[in-house]
Amino acid sequence: MERTERVNGQDTPVRTIKVKNRSGSCTVSLWRDLTKEKTIVGSHITLTNVIVQVYNDEKSVSTTSRTNIEVKSFFLIIVVLRCLF
C-alpha cells in the first residue's frame, strides 16, 4: 500500500509491505526513495539500519535515511541456476 505522509511540511511517500519468515511476520514502512524498490511475493529481502517498533505486541519496522535494502527475487535465482547447468 502506498500513501503520502506530511513530514516537515513536505509530502513524503511511504509504502507498506508485509514480510514474514518461519518465526513470524511484520509490516515494513519503506520511506522516500525506498518506496521505488521493486518487491514481489517470494522475494528475499535484507534490510539494515531500520527502526523496530512494538505496539500491542505487534512488531513493525520503518526505514531511515541510513537504511540499506537488498531484494533478491526467488524466480531470478532459479533462472540463473538453470542457465548454469
BELUR-V930907 format. One record per pair of residues at least 24 apart in sequence whose ideal C-beta (glycine too) atoms are under 10 Angstrom apart, sorted by the first residue. I is the first residue (numbers start at 1). J is the second residue. Records with the same first field share a line. If there is no record, write none. Layout:
# BELUR-V930907
I->J / J
This chain:
# BELUR-V930907
1->27 / 29
2->30 / 35
3->29 / 35
4->35
5->29 / 31
7->31 / 32
14->62 / 63
15->39 / 63
16->60 / 62
17->41 / 43 / 45 / 61
18->60
19->43 / 44 / 45 / 47 / 61
24->59
25->58 / 59
26->52 / 53 / 54 / 58 / 59 / 60 / 61
27->53 / 58 / 59 / 60 / 61 / 62
28->60 / 61 / 62 / 63 / 67 / 69
29->53 / 60 / 61 / 62 / 63
30->61 / 62 / 63 / 67 / 69
31->62 / 63 / 64 / 65 / 67
32->63 / 64 / 65 / 67
33->63 / 65 / 67 / 69
34->63 / 64 / 65 / 67 / 68 / 69
35->63
37->63 / 69 / 70 / 71
38->71 / 73
39->69 / 71 / 73
40->71 / 73 / 74 / 75 / 76
41->74
42->73 / 74 / 75
43->70 / 71 / 72 / 73 / 74 / 75 / 76
44->70 / 71 / 72 / 73 / 74 / 77
45->69 / 70 / 71 / 72
46->70 / 71 / 72
47->71
